Amino acid sequence: MTDTAGKFPYAEEVTADFVYVRLHGPRELYASGYTDAELDAWAAKIDLWRRGGRDVYVYFDNDARVDAPFDALRLRERLG
């Protein structure tokens, strides 16, 4: 799955025993950070996938303004 700030269609169909998510920014591709509410929504999805027995890998590529490492840490805090 990929979040591309609406530039490309979003499809959420899990077809494997793992989920790979690429987060490129919610409003501006590669250049916008995630709000608390947006990270909460991703954390809820990730939690659901993990409870279903799937490994989940998340890659942040919204790094034009150095949001990626901070968003990753904030998401990790939500997931425990």
N, C-alpha and C positions, 0 to 999 in steps of 0.2 A: 504494500500500500504506500501511497505517496501523497503528501499534502503539498500542492504546488500553487497556493494562493489563487486557486480558481483558474489557472492558465490551462490546465489539462483536466480531463474528466477524472472523477474520483470513483473508484470501485472498491468495495470492501467485501471480497469473497475469499474466504480462507479455504485453501485447497491442499494444504500440507499440514504436517504435524508441528510446524513452526510458523511464526509470523515475522516478516521483515518490514519495518516501517521506515520510510524516509521523510523527514520533516524539513521542508525547504522554506517554510515561512507561511503564515496564515493570510497575510494581506499583500505583501510584496515579495516576490520570488527571491530567495536567498538573502533578503535584507530586512525582514520584519521579525520581531520577537513574539513569543507566545504569552498571552495573558494568563493570569491564574485560572480563570474559567476554562480557557482552552486546554491548558495542561491538566486540569481536573478531568476534562472529558477524555483526553487521551489516556490518563491513568486508569479511568474506569474501564475503557476498552481493553487495555493491557491486562488489567486484573481479571477481567472476564476470560480473556484468551488463556491466561496462565491457569486459572481455575479449571479450564477445560483440558488441561494437560499439555498445552503448547508452550514451547520456548518462544520468547519474544525478543527480537533484536530491534533497537531503535537507533537510527542514525540522524543526527541533526546536521543539516547543511544550510542553515540560515546564518552564515558567518560573515557576510559583508560588513556588518556593524558589530561583530563579535558577540552576537546573541547566543550562538550555538552552545558554548560550554556552560553558560549560566542557565539556559533553558534545560540542558541535560541534567544539571545538578538539581534544579527545581523539580523536574519530573522524578528523578531518583528519590528525592525526599518524600514525594507523594506515594511512592511504591514501597517504601520501607526497606 
